[in-house]
């Protein structure tokens, strides 16, 4: 996950509270009135939320601990019903949530609507999982003892989420935490706190008790998170963000040996073989690369296309890229801005560097001149050398670099050269061949003849420096529980 900014949000007290103004209109307020939330497409201030201090953050742990005592004692069936009510609440408010995401994040309406649907599914999935906590009852091999193995909620959990999926990254963590019986302290990204507040409101309306879900925004992620992690009552950290920030948080958690889950960087390879269905591969490439404008940790970052189909693939892929409509997503554009002008400039620098190393712009979409500097033209680069910097960095934007290959062992070695291994994609004519390639990739998830890997019922996560642990599926519940074993005398 590329974003260096770790999450933020706001609350006036240890209970969940909305921002100080609605996000339905632009407000022109003095800076001291709160943390401004801006529309990246226009630069307008959508709203201002409380900029939490370390002292305010520390006080939230008191309510979280009290809420945990209540929530862990709540019957799993009731926790399930609350989560299902939250799922229905997100469905009922899908249009409102979609528009909030478009406004504060800048993604297209179609992408935002898909995110809301995906995000809501985590509440439904974990509503079903809440009543299925696993356990064991066995006889010790030597006899005379019965072993009882059960799971308990880990406790107060700190959840840190990024700006690129402000709804889904929150529900993917909140869902299993609540299903397990934990209370949560959520810090969404300072760029996109409004969606987090809306979800917190839905949870309150669904019946989550006071103190169980709290949200805090801050212009300084470190002051809030440090205040939380310094408290002995905080037992869990679940973080989604950059590998660099993840390393620093792991070091901080080591001081108290805090239970951690980390979903970090991605640099996904996209491999197309000589016998692949090129039209299907192009469809998958458009999904894997341009969903959310390329700002996804699972986004295809490096395209390795067999020389035999390189011409056909780049021609068809380039035509699809050139046809993308760039502009304000509120007006229906397919590709909106990247999150900030600074992020856009970093991507432009990667393109310049690739061109200096011999890459060629084979296709690009039209970029209207009246847009701000946060907008980039979706771009296809060909002739990219295998050692280009753009292949080593997580682009996090609408740029697709293509490398030709002929030797399978060599291309798999290139695909596995990254220090992170989150996702990968393989398109091949024969399913067995595709799966054999997929199993050789050093990544946690592989799209086999499909351009998307995320699913609430499946374990999301990576290997190497892409993270620790898994989110989604039954594995998500395990991240928020501790195993306890009872040795029972049985003469």
matplotlib code that plots the C-alpha trace (Angstrom):
import matplotlib.pyplot as plt

x = [0.0, 1.7, 0.2, 2.7, -0.1, -1.6, -5.2, -7.1, -10.6, -12.5, -14.6, -15.4, -15.3, -14.9, -18.1, -18.5, -19.3, -19.7, -17.6, -18.3, -20.1, -21.8, -19.8, -22.6, -21.2, -17.9, -17.2, -14.9, -13.7, -10.5, -7.8, -7.9, -11.5, -10.3, -8.6, -9.8, -11.0, -10.4, -11.8, -8.7, -10.5, -11.3, -9.2, -12.4, -12.7, -15.6, -15.6, -13.5, -13.2, -11.6, -7.8, -7.3, -4.5, -2.5, -4.4, -7.8, -6.6, -5.4, -8.7, -10.5, -8.9, -10.9, -14.1, -12.7, -11.8, -15.3, -16.9, -14.8, -16.0, -19.6, -19.1, -17.1, -19.9, -22.5, -23.8, -22.3, -25.8, -26.5, -23.1, -24.1, -27.4, -25.8, -23.3, -26.1, -28.0, -24.9, -24.7, -28.3, -27.6, -24.7, -27.0, -29.6, -27.1, -25.1, -25.6, -24.6, -21.5, -20.6, -20.8, -18.7, -16.0, -16.1, -15.8, -13.0, -11.1, -11.5, -12.4, -15.0, -18.7, -18.6, -15.5, -16.9, -20.2, -18.3, -16.3, -19.4, -20.9, -17.6, -17.2, -20.7, -20.1, -17.5, -20.2, -22.5, -19.7, -18.6, -22.2, -22.2, -18.8, -19.6, -21.5, -18.8, -15.9, -13.9, -12.6, -11.4, -12.0, -9.5, -8.1, -4.4, -2.4, -1.2, -4.7, -6.0, -6.4, -8.9, -7.6, -10.1, -9.0, -11.0, -10.6, -11.2, -11.2, -7.8, -9.1, -8.9, -7.8, -6.2, -7.1, -5.2, -6.6, -5.4, -7.2, -7.4, -10.4, -11.8, -14.9, -13.6, -10.3, -12.4, -15.0, -12.5, -11.0, -14.1, -16.1, -13.9, -13.0, -16.6, -17.5, -14.8, -15.9, -13.2, -13.6, -11.9, -10.1, -10.1, -7.8, -8.6, -6.4, -6.5, -7.4, -10.6, -12.1, -15.7, -16.5, -15.2, -17.5, -20.5, -19.7, -19.3, -22.8, -24.3, -22.7, -24.2, -27.6, -27.2, -26.8, -23.0, -22.7, -21.0, -17.2, -17.0, -16.3, -14.4, -12.9, -10.1, -8.7, -5.4, -3.0, -0.3, -0.8, 2.1, 0.7, -2.6, -1.2, 1.7, -0.8, -2.8, 0.1, 1.6, -1.5, -1.2, -4.9, -4.4, -3.7, -3.9, -2.8, -4.1, -2.4, -2.8, -0.3, 3.2, 6.0, 8.1, 5.5, 4.7, 8.3, 8.2, 5.0, 6.3, 9.3, 6.9, 4.7, 7.8, 8.2, 5.1, 4.9, 1.6, -0.3, 0.0, -1.5, 0.2, -1.0, 1.8, 3.3, 2.5, 4.2, 2.0, 3.3, 0.9, 2.1, 0.6, 1.7, 2.0, -1.2, -3.3, -6.7, -5.4, -8.9, -9.5, -6.0, -6.7, -10.0, -8.2, -5.4, -7.9, -9.4, -6.1, -4.4, -7.1, -9.5, -9.4, -7.1, -4.3, -4.3, -4.7, -2.1, -3.3, -2.9, -0.9, 2.4, 4.5, 3.2, 5.3, 3.9, 5.2, 6.9, 4.6, 1.5, 3.2, 2.0, -1.6, -1.8, -0.2, -2.4, -5.6, -4.6, -3.4, -6.7, -8.6, -6.3, -6.6, -10.4, -10.6, -12.3, -10.3, -11.9, -13.9, -15.5, -18.5, -19.2, -19.0, -15.3, -13.8, -10.4, -10.3, -7.2, -4.7, -4.9, -2.6, -0.6, 2.6, 1.6, 1.0, 4.4, 6.1, 4.4, 5.4, 9.0, 8.8, 7.5, 10.4, 12.9, 11.5, 11.7, 15.3, 16.0, 14.5, 10.7, 8.3, 4.8, 2.7, -0.7, -2.2, -5.7, -6.6, -6.0, -8.2, -6.2, -8.5, -7.7, -5.4, -2.0, -3.4, -4.7, -2.6, -3.2, -3.5, -0.4, 1.0, 4.7, 6.5, 10.1, 10.6, 14.0, 13.9, 16.0, 13.9, 13.1, 9.4, 9.3, 10.8, 8.5, 4.8, 3.4, 0.1, -1.4, -2.7, 0.5, 1.1, 4.8, 5.1, 8.1, 8.5, 9.6, 10.4, 11.8, 9.4, 12.0, 13.5, 10.2, 9.2, 12.6, 11.8, 8.4, 9.7, 12.5, 10.4, 10.9, 7.1, 4.8, 1.1, -0.7, 0.0, -1.9, -1.4, -3.2, -2.5, -4.5, -4.3, -5.6, -3.1, -0.2, -1.6, -1.9, 1.6, 2.9, 0.8, 2.2, 5.7, 5.0, 6.1, 2.9, 0.0, -2.8, -2.9, -5.6, -5.7, -7.2, -9.0, -8.0, -9.3, -8.4, -10.3, -13.2, -14.6, -14.7, -11.0, -7.7, -6.3, -2.6, 1.0, 4.4, 7.9, 7.7, 4.1, 2.8, 1.9, -1.4, -4.5, -7.8, -11.0, -12.5, -12.2, -8.6, -9.8, -11.5, -8.3, -6.4, -8.6, -8.6, -6.2, -6.1, -6.6, -6.0, -7.5, -5.9, -8.6, -7.8, -9.8, -8.9]
y = [0.0, 3.1, 6.0, 7.4, 9.1, 6.9, 7.4, 10.0, 11.1, 13.0, 12.7, 15.2, 12.8, 9.1, 8.4, 8.5, 12.0, 13.4, 16.2, 19.7, 20.5, 18.4, 17.4, 18.4, 21.9, 23.7, 25.6, 28.6, 28.4, 29.7, 27.1, 27.0, 25.7, 22.2, 19.9, 20.8, 18.0, 18.9, 17.7, 16.7, 17.4, 21.1, 21.9, 23.1, 22.6, 20.1, 20.2, 20.6, 18.0, 18.1, 17.9, 15.5, 16.1, 13.4, 14.1, 13.6, 10.4, 9.0, 9.8, 7.7, 4.6, 4.8, 4.6, 1.9, -0.3, 0.2, -0.5, -3.7, -5.0, -4.6, -5.8, -8.9, -10.0, -9.5, -12.8, -13.6, -13.8, -10.2, -9.0, -10.7, -9.0, -5.6, -6.2, -7.3, -4.1, -2.1, -4.0, -2.9, 0.6, 0.9, -0.4, 2.1, 4.9, 3.6, 6.8, 9.1, 7.1, 6.9, 10.7, 11.2, 9.0, 10.8, 14.1, 13.5, 10.8, 11.8, 8.3, 7.8, 7.3, 3.7, 2.9, 4.6, 2.7, -0.6, 0.2, 0.9, -2.5, -4.3, -2.5, -3.4, -7.1, -7.2, -6.4, -9.1, -11.7, -11.1, -11.0, -14.6, -15.4, -13.9, -17.0, -19.4, -19.0, -22.2, -24.4, -27.9, -30.6, -33.5, -36.2, -35.9, -38.8, -39.9, -40.0, -38.5, -35.0, -33.3, -30.4, -27.5, -24.9, -21.7, -18.1, -14.8, -11.3, -9.7, -6.4, -2.8, -2.6, 0.4, 0.4, 2.6, 3.0, 4.8, 7.2, 5.1, 2.9, 5.0, 2.7, -0.8, -0.5, 0.6, -2.2, -4.9, -4.2, -3.1, -6.1, -8.9, -6.8, -6.3, -9.9, -11.1, -8.9, -6.2, -2.5, -0.3, 3.0, 4.0, 6.6, 7.0, 9.1, 12.9, 13.2, 11.1, 11.1, 11.9, 8.4, 7.0, 9.2, 8.2, 4.5, 5.1, 6.8, 3.8, 1.5, 3.6, 3.4, -0.3, -0.7, -0.6, 0.5, 3.7, 3.5, 0.4, 2.3, 5.6, 7.7, 10.2, 12.6, 14.4, 16.4, 14.4, 10.6, 9.9, 11.9, 10.0, 6.6, 7.0, 8.0, 4.9, 2.4, 3.7, 2.6, -0.9, -1.5, -1.3, -4.9, -4.8, -2.8, -3.4, -1.1, -0.6, 1.7, 2.0, -0.5, 2.4, 3.5, -0.2, -0.8, 2.2, 1.0, -2.5, -1.0, 0.9, -2.1, -4.1, -2.0, -3.6, -6.7, -5.5, -8.0, -6.6, -7.1, -5.3, -4.8, -2.9, -2.3, -3.8, -4.1, -6.5, -8.2, -8.9, -11.8, -12.5, -15.8, -16.5, -18.5, -16.2, -14.8, -11.3, -9.7, -11.2, -10.1, -6.5, -6.6, -7.8, -5.3, -2.4, -3.6, -4.4, -1.2, 1.5, 0.6, 3.6, 5.3, 2.9, 3.9, 0.4, -1.8, -4.6, -2.6, -4.2, -2.3, -4.2, -5.8, -8.7, -9.6, -12.4, -11.2, -13.2, -11.3, -8.0, -6.1, -7.2, -6.6, -3.1, -2.1, -3.1, -2.0, 1.3, 1.9, 1.3, 3.6, 6.4, 6.2, 6.8, 10.0, 12.1, 14.8, 15.7, 12.3, 14.2, 15.0, 11.3, 11.0, 7.5, 8.7, 11.4, 13.0, 11.2, 12.2, 15.2, 17.3, 16.1, 12.5, 13.4, 15.0, 11.9, 9.8, 12.3, 11.9, 8.1, 8.6, 11.0, 8.6, 5.6, 7.7, 8.6, 4.9, 4.2, 3.7, 5.2, 6.6, 4.3, 5.6, 8.1, 9.5, 13.1, 15.4, 18.5, 21.7, 23.2, 20.5, 21.0, 19.4, 16.4, 15.0, 12.7, 11.3, 7.5, 6.3, 3.2, 2.8, 0.3, -0.6, -0.4, -1.9, -4.5, -2.4, 0.8, 2.5, 2.6, -1.2, -1.1, 1.6, 1.3, 3.7, 4.3, 6.0, 5.5, 4.4, 1.0, 0.0, -3.0, -5.3, -8.0, -11.5, -14.8, -17.0, -18.1, -18.8, -15.4, -13.5, -15.3, -14.3, -10.6, -10.9, -12.1, -9.6, -7.1, -6.8, -6.9, -9.7, -8.7, -9.6, -10.8, -11.6, -14.4, -14.7, -18.0, -20.1, -23.3, -23.0, -25.6, -23.6, -20.4, -22.0, -23.4, -19.9, -18.5, -21.0, -19.8, -16.2, -14.9, -13.1, -13.7, -13.4, -14.2, -13.3, -16.3, -15.2, -12.4, -8.8, -8.6, -10.5, -8.9, -10.7, -10.5, -14.3, -14.7, -14.1, -10.7, -10.2, -10.6, -12.2, -10.8, -7.1, -6.8, -7.5, -9.8, -11.6, -11.8, -9.8, -11.3, -14.8, -16.8, -15.6, -12.0, -13.2, -15.0, -11.7, -10.2, -13.2, -14.9, -18.7, -20.1, -23.7, -25.3, -28.5, -30.3, -33.1, -36.2, -39.1]
z = [0.0, -1.2, 0.9, 3.4, 5.2, 7.9, 8.7, 10.6, 11.6, 14.4, 17.5, 20.2, 23.1, 23.8, 21.9, 18.1, 16.8, 13.3, 11.8, 12.8, 9.5, 6.9, 3.8, 1.4, 0.7, 0.7, 3.9, 4.2, 7.8, 9.4, 9.7, 13.5, 13.4, 12.4, 10.0, 6.4, 4.1, 0.5, -2.8, -4.8, -8.1, -7.3, -4.2, -2.4, 1.3, 1.8, 5.6, 8.7, 11.4, 14.9, 14.8, 17.7, 20.2, 21.9, 25.2, 23.5, 21.8, 25.1, 26.8, 24.2, 25.5, 28.7, 26.8, 24.5, 27.5, 29.1, 25.8, 25.4, 28.7, 27.6, 24.0, 24.8, 27.1, 24.4, 22.9, 19.5, 18.1, 19.1, 17.7, 14.5, 14.3, 14.9, 12.1, 9.8, 10.7, 9.8, 6.4, 5.7, 6.8, 4.3, 1.6, 2.4, 2.4, -0.5, -2.6, 0.2, 0.9, -2.8, -3.1, 0.0, -1.4, -4.8, -3.1, -0.6, -2.5, -6.2, -7.6, -10.2, -9.3, -10.6, -8.6, -5.5, -5.8, -6.2, -3.1, -1.0, -2.1, -1.4, 2.0, 3.1, 2.4, 5.2, 7.7, 6.2, 6.1, 9.7, 10.8, 9.7, 11.1, 14.6, 15.6, 14.4, 16.8, 16.4, 19.3, 20.1, 22.6, 22.6, 24.8, 25.7, 24.1, 27.6, 29.0, 32.2, 30.6, 28.4, 26.2, 25.6, 23.1, 22.7, 21.5, 23.2, 21.7, 21.9, 23.5, 22.5, 18.8, 17.0, 13.3, 10.9, 7.4, 4.2, 1.9, -1.3, -0.1, 2.8, 3.2, 2.5, 4.5, 7.5, 7.3, 6.5, 9.9, 11.9, 10.8, 12.2, 15.3, 16.3, 15.4, 17.7, 20.6, 20.4, 20.7, 18.1, 17.8, 14.1, 12.6, 8.9, 6.6, 7.2, 3.5, 3.8, 7.3, 6.2, 5.0, 8.3, 10.2, 8.1, 8.7, 12.4, 12.4, 10.7, 13.3, 16.1, 14.5, 14.1, 17.9, 18.6, 22.2, 23.2, 23.3, 21.1, 17.9, 18.1, 15.3, 15.7, 13.0, 13.3, 11.1, 12.9, 12.7, 15.0, 18.0, 18.0, 17.3, 19.8, 22.5, 21.8, 21.5, 24.8, 26.7, 28.2, 27.5, 23.7, 22.7, 18.9, 15.9, 12.4, 9.9, 6.2, 4.6, 3.2, 4.0, 5.4, 8.0, 8.7, 9.7, 12.1, 13.7, 14.1, 16.0, 18.2, 18.9, 19.8, 22.9, 24.4, 22.2, 20.8, 18.5, 15.0, 11.5, 8.6, 5.1, 3.4, 0.0, -3.4, -6.7, -8.6, -11.8, -14.6, -16.8, -20.2, -22.0, -25.7, -25.7, -23.6, -24.7, -25.5, -25.4, -21.9, -20.8, -21.9, -20.0, -16.9, -17.4, -17.4, -14.1, -12.5, -13.5, -13.7, -10.9, -8.6, -11.1, -10.2, -6.6, -5.1, -3.4, -5.6, -8.8, -11.6, -11.5, -14.1, -17.3, -18.6, -22.0, -24.2, -27.3, -29.6, -28.4, -27.5, -30.6, -30.3, -26.5, -26.6, -29.6, -27.9, -24.4, -25.7, -27.5, -24.3, -22.4, -24.9, -24.7, -20.9, -19.9, -17.5, -15.4, -12.3, -11.2, -10.0, -13.6, -14.7, -15.6, -15.5, -14.2, -11.5, -9.9, -7.8, -4.2, -4.2, -6.6, -4.9, -5.6, -9.2, -9.5, -8.1, -10.8, -13.6, -12.4, -12.7, -16.3, -17.1, -15.6, -17.6, -20.9, -20.2, -19.9, -23.3, -22.6, -25.1, -24.5, -26.8, -25.8, -23.4, -22.7, -23.4, -20.4, -20.5, -19.9, -17.3, -14.7, -11.7, -11.3, -9.4, -12.7, -14.9, -18.3, -18.2, -20.0, -21.6, -21.7, -23.9, -24.4, -20.7, -19.7, -17.0, -14.6, -14.9, -11.6, -12.5, -12.2, -8.7, -7.3, -6.5, -9.1, -7.4, -10.5, -14.0, -15.7, -17.2, -18.1, -20.4, -20.7, -23.4, -22.4, -24.1, -21.3, -18.6, -15.9, -16.5, -16.3, -13.1, -11.6, -12.6, -11.1, -7.8, -7.6, -5.6, -1.8, -1.4, -2.6, -2.2, -5.5, -9.0, -12.2, -14.8, -18.1, -20.0, -22.5, -20.4, -16.9, -15.6, -17.0, -15.5, -12.1, -12.3, -13.0, -10.2, -7.6, -8.5, -7.8, -4.4, -3.6, -1.2, -3.9, -7.6, -10.1, -12.5, -15.8, -13.9, -13.1, -9.5, -6.4, -3.5, -1.9, 1.7, 1.9, 1.0, 2.9, 1.8, 2.5, 1.2, 1.8, 2.3, 3.2, 2.0, 5.5, 8.3, 8.7, 6.6, 6.4, 5.1, 5.3, 8.5, 8.8, 9.6, 12.8, 13.9, 13.7, 16.5, 18.8, 21.2, 21.6, 25.1, 26.1, 29.2, 30.5, 32.4, 34.9, 33.8, 36.1]

ax = plt.figure().add_subplot(projection="3d")
ax.plot(x, y, z, "-o")
ax.set_aspect("equal")
plt.show()
